[in-house]
């Protein structure tokens, strides 16, 4: 069996910038061979554990299974979304 090709790490700072420039638009962040890795990354995006996605709640994230991998998508909803305000 051959070893899977290693992917370069996701550039979270670049992804966060792209999303802030297009609020509400879902964007592909990265893809993982293991579902738990994708779930972990999505959780870290939602909770702002990656500095680029701070504060917590400013970004939504979801995973999408593909035929053989699991993709992570996220969108910027704004810092106001974390406390329910619209202004």
Secondary structure, DSSP 8 states (H G I E B T S, - for coil): -----------HHHHHHHHHTTTT--EEEEEESSHHHHHHHHHHHHTT-SGGG-STTSEEEEEEE-SSSEEEEEEE--GGGGGT---
